[in-house]
Each structure stands twice: as structure tokens, then as C-alpha cells.
């Protein structure tokens, strides 16, 4: 079996295609979540915190000289990214919690017995009453 044939079998397997679809949908969902956090959640939080933005915090290791740019340790961007991650993770947690709550409510409803069981119960009750 040639390498091309093996690659074709690998690439066409359901798991690989499912994974590719999941990655594409995940990337699109990531954009939605980023927009939700950046455009909906962060403005009120920024307003509450007085417009705090850590991304400008930095420590200069070496000043710029001539054409060489300054060497800067931008720890503020890291702090801002961690805060953004925590907010995104919390927002996703709340969303998943809401979905799980809805699923539990759906599962809690007892399923109606199959029609055959209902008919058999009626026949049993009729036979019992006949005696």
C-alpha cells in the first residue's frame, strides 16, 4: 500500500473529518466569545474598575539607542491577558451551567410509558375487576 493511499484512508476517516469540523466551529465560536467578552462584558467591568488597563505596564530592560528599539518586559499585557482569560472562563462557565440546568429539567420529566404498557395495564385492571 502506497503512502498516498494510506494518507487518503487517514484523511477520509470520520474522526479526522469530525475533528476538522470541530476545529473550524471552535475557531468561529472563539471569535464570538472574544467579541462577547471584549464588547459586552469588559466595558461595564472597565467602568466599574475606573478604566483600569494593565496592558501599558512594562519594565524597560535596556533603553533604545540609535536604530535599536528598547528591550521591554511587558508584564502588563500578561496581566491583562490573564484577567481576560478569567473573565472568558467565568462567562463560559455561567453559559455551560445554564445549559446543564436546562438539560436537568428536561431529564427530570418522567417519560410516558409506552402505549403497549398502558394497554397491558388496562387489560390487567379489567381482568382483575372481572373476578
C-alpha positions as CSV (number, residue, x, y, z in Angstrom):
1,X,0.0,0.0,0.0
2,X,1.5,3.3,-1.1
3,X,1.9,6.3,1.2
4,X,-0.6,8.3,-0.8
5,X,-3.3,5.6,-0.3
6,X,-2.5,5.4,3.4
7,X,-2.8,9.2,3.7
8,X,-6.1,9.1,1.8
9,X,-7.5,6.5,4.2
10,X,-6.3,8.5,7.2
11,X,-7.7,11.8,5.9
12,X,-11.1,10.5,5.0
13,X,-11.7,8.6,8.3
14,X,-14.7,10.0,10.2
15,X,-12.6,11.0,13.2
16,X,-10.4,13.3,11.2
17,X,-13.2,14.9,9.4
18,X,-15.2,15.4,12.7
19,X,-12.1,16.9,14.3
20,X,-11.6,19.3,11.4
21,X,-15.2,20.4,11.6
22,X,-14.9,20.8,15.4
23,X,-11.7,23.0,15.0
24,X,-13.4,25.2,12.4
25,X,-16.5,25.6,14.5
26,X,-14.4,26.2,17.6
27,X,-12.4,28.9,15.9
28,X,-15.7,30.6,14.9
29,X,-17.1,30.2,18.4
30,X,-13.8,31.7,19.8
31,X,-14.4,34.8,17.8
32,X,-18.0,35.0,19.2
33,X,-16.7,34.6,22.7
34,X,-13.9,37.1,22.2
35,X,-16.4,39.7,20.9
36,X,-18.8,39.0,23.7
37,X,-16.1,39.5,26.3
38,X,-14.5,42.4,24.6
39,X,-17.6,44.3,23.5
40,X,-20.3,43.3,26.1
41,X,-18.6,42.2,29.4
42,X,-15.4,44.3,29.5
43,X,-16.9,47.8,29.1
44,X,-19.1,47.6,32.3
45,X,-16.2,46.0,34.2
46,X,-13.8,48.7,32.9
47,X,-16.4,51.3,34.0
48,X,-16.6,49.7,37.5
49,X,-12.9,49.5,37.9
50,X,-12.4,53.1,36.7
51,X,-10.9,52.2,33.3
52,X,-8.0,50.2,34.6
53,X,-5.9,48.8,31.8
54,X,-2.8,46.8,32.7
55,X,-1.5,46.5,29.1
56,X,0.7,49.6,29.3
57,X,2.6,48.4,32.4
58,X,6.2,47.4,31.4
59,X,9.7,47.3,32.7
60,X,12.4,48.6,30.5
61,X,15.4,46.3,30.5
62,X,17.5,48.4,28.0
63,X,16.8,51.8,26.7
64,X,16.5,52.4,22.9
65,X,19.8,53.5,21.3
66,X,20.1,54.6,17.7
67,X,18.1,52.3,15.4
68,X,17.8,49.6,18.1
69,X,14.4,49.6,19.9
70,X,14.2,49.4,23.6
71,X,14.1,46.0,25.3
72,X,10.9,46.0,27.3
73,X,9.4,43.4,29.6
74,X,5.7,43.9,29.1
75,X,4.2,42.2,32.2
76,X,1.1,44.4,31.9
77,X,0.0,42.7,28.7
78,X,0.4,39.3,30.5
79,X,-1.7,40.5,33.5
80,X,-4.4,41.9,31.1
81,X,-4.4,38.6,29.2
82,X,-4.8,36.6,32.4
83,X,-7.7,38.8,33.5
84,X,-9.3,38.5,30.1
85,X,-8.9,34.7,30.3
86,X,-10.5,34.6,33.8
87,X,-13.5,36.6,32.6
88,X,-13.9,34.5,29.5
89,X,-13.6,31.3,31.5
90,X,-16.2,32.6,34.0
91,X,-18.6,33.6,31.2
92,X,-18.3,30.2,29.6
93,X,-18.8,28.5,33.0
94,X,-22.0,30.5,33.5
95,X,-23.2,29.6,30.0
96,X,-22.5,25.9,30.5
97,X,-24.1,25.9,33.9
98,X,-27.3,27.4,32.4
99,X,-27.3,24.8,29.6
100,X,-26.8,22.0,32.2
101,X,-29.7,23.3,34.3
102,X,-31.9,23.2,31.3
103,X,-30.8,19.7,30.5
104,X,-31.5,18.6,34.0
105,X,-35.1,20.0,33.8
106,X,-35.6,18.1,30.6
107,X,-34.3,14.8,32.1
108,X,-36.4,15.3,35.3
109,X,-39.6,14.9,33.4
110,X,-40.7,11.3,33.6
111,X,-41.2,9.7,30.2
112,X,-44.7,8.5,29.5
113,X,-44.9,4.7,29.5
114,X,-45.1,3.1,26.0
115,X,-48.5,2.6,24.6
116,X,-48.2,-1.2,24.9
117,X,-47.6,-1.0,28.6
118,X,-50.6,1.3,29.1
119,X,-52.8,-1.2,27.2
120,X,-51.5,-4.1,29.1
121,X,-52.2,-2.3,32.4
122,X,-55.7,-1.6,31.3
123,X,-56.2,-5.3,30.3
124,X,-54.8,-6.4,33.7
125,X,-57.1,-4.0,35.6
126,X,-60.1,-5.2,33.6
127,X,-59.3,-8.9,34.3
128,X,-58.8,-8.1,38.0
129,X,-62.2,-6.3,38.2
130,X,-63.9,-9.2,36.3
131,X,-63.2,-11.7,39.1
